[in-house]
Amino acid sequence: MFSEDEQFKLSMILKKITSDEMAILQEYFRKTMNPQANSRSSFTSEEDEKLKEMVAKYGESNWNDISRHFPGRTTRQCRERYRHYLNPMIKNGEWTREEDELLLEKYEEFGSKWVQIAKFFNSRTDINVKNRWIVLMRKRANSSSPTSQPQLVEVSSPPKPRKAFFLNQQPPVPSSQPTLYEMKSNPYSDIHSTIFDQSDFIDLSLEIL
């Protein structure tokens, strides 16, 4: 609790600040002292009806007074909710084909400048225009995706090559040259037509002599 001296000093400080600065301070302390003020949950139907009543009572410019009736809601949340969704001047109905075509055309011209694009639509806010563009892009992505998944085809390995077999293949012909055993047993054979080791040649020469 503040003492009387602290309350007097605080009142003197508050007298020097403007109404806008006061609103900033109020919102800051509301967020600091009340953690629920940062809630991002959607407005309930009861909050929407109450917000319409508070706007009818305080007008569309006294958002500080209006937000006091909504614990856990900031001034900005109340203002944005009414201006973009609850304002009776805002058109929240279905989009026509002409509006969709105009939106795509203006996006090609201005890019993501939603405030500028919203000026070409009657009773459509920049938030409505942006949300509609996101919906159109999702529809386009879904329509371009394949309807069925590709099937996996099992590819068998190629057959191993087989050895060629010929019916008229003849067995190998034995060599016509005599073996070393035949040369030793027949000393009169032609020794010049056979190649053998030098030691065998010496032994064979001794046998001939």
N, C-alpha and C positions, 0 to 999 in steps of 0.2 A: 504494500500500500504506500502511496505517496504521502508525504507530509504536507502540511499547509504551505510551507515555503516552496516545496517542489511543485505543488499544484499551481501556485501563483506564477512561478517561472515558466511552467509549461504553457499556461494560458497566455502569457506575454509572447511566447514564441509562436503560438498558433495564430495569434492576431496578425503576425507579419507575413504569413504565407498565403498564397492565393488558393482559390477553390480547387483548381486543377492539382496543385501540389498536395492539398489536403486529400483529394481522392486517391492520389498515388500512395500516400502514407497509409490511408485506411486499407487499401487493398494489400499493401505490403504486410501490415500487422495482421490482417485476416488470414493471409497465407502462412505467416510465421506462427501465430498462436493457434491456428486451427489446421492441422495437417489434412483434414478432409477437404479443405478448400481447393486442393490440387487434384481433386477427383476428375477423371476423364470419362466417367460413366455417362451413359445417355440420359437425357431428360425423360422422366416418366410422364404418363398422360396427366397425372394430377399436377405435376410441376408445370406442364404446358398450360393447363387451364388457369392455374394460379398466376402464371407469368402474364397471360393476357389480361387478367383482372388488374394486376399491378400496373401494367402499362396504361390501361384505361384510366387508372386513378392518378398516376404520377406523370404520365406523358412519356414520350419516346426519348427524352433527354436527361431524365433524372435517374440514371442507372445505379448510382450509389444508393439512393433510397430504395430502389427496387430490389437490389441484391441483398439487402439486409433481411429480407423476408425469405431468403433461400440459404439456409445453412449448408456449408460445403460447396457453394457456387460462387465464383468470382463475378465481378462486374462485367468483365469481358464475355464470360460464358453466357450470362443472361442476355447481354446485348446481341451477341452473334446468333444465339438461338432464336430470338424474336425476329431479327432483321432478315434472316435467311430462310426461316422455316414457318414462323407463326404469323408473320405480317400478312393481313388479308389482301394486301396489294400484290403479294408475290404469287406467281403462278407455279404450283407444284404438281400440276397434272401431267399426263403422259405427253411425251414429245411426239410431234408429227414428223413425217418423212421430210417435209420441207425444212423444218427446224434442224434436223440432223444434217441435211445436205448443207445448209447455211453454216452450221457449226464447223463442219469439216473444211469448208471453203475458207472461213475466217481464220481457222487454225493454220492453214497453209500460208495465209497472208501475215498474221501477227504472231504466230507461235503461241507460247503459253502465257500471253498477256490477257488473262481472263477478265479483268476489269474492262479492258478495251473491247473485248469480244462481246461482253454482256450488253454493251450499249446497242447492239444490233438486234437484241431480243426484247420483246415486250413482256415486262413483268418476270424476267428471269435474272437472278443475281449471278455474280461471278462464281459463287460456290456451286450453284445449280449447273452452270455451264461447265465447270470443271468436272463435276461428278458425272455429268452426261457424257463428256468426252471419254472418261475412263471406262464407262460402260460400253461405249462404241468400240474402243480398242480391245476390250476383252472379247466382245462378240466376233470381231475380225480375227483375233488370234485363235478362237475356238473353231471358226469356220475353215481356217487354213490348215489346221492340224489334221493328220490322217485319221480316217474313221476306224481303221483296223490296224492291229499290230502286225508287223512283218513276221512271216513264218520262217522258222529256222529250218534249213534244208541240210540234212546230214549227207556229207560227201564221203563216199567210201574211198579207201586208198586204192591206187591202181594195182592191178595184179602183178605179181612178181614175174620177171621174164623167165621163160622155160628154155632149157637147152634144146637145140635143134636135133632132130633125129631123122635120119634118112634111111629108107628101106634098102637102098642099094649100097649102103656103106659097107666096105670090105674091111676085114680085120687087118691090122698093121702087118706089113711084110717084114719078116726078120732080115737082119743085116746080112749081106753076102760075104762080109769079111769074116775070116775065121777067128775064133777066140784064141786066147793065149794057151789054153789047154790043148786045143787042136794043133797049134803050131808046135808045141812041145812033143806031142805024140806023133806028128808027121814032120820029120826033119826036112823032107824034100819039097815042102810047100813054099810058096813065094813069100818070103819074109818082108820084102820091100812094100807090099800092099797093106801091111798092118803096122800100127803105131803102138809101141808098148814101152815098158820101163827099161832103163839101161842095164839093170841087174839081170833082168830076164834075158836080154840079148846075149850077155856074157855066158849065162848058164846054157843057153841054147847053142852057142858056138862051141863050147866044150863038149857037148854031147855029140855034135857033128864030127869033131876031130877025133 
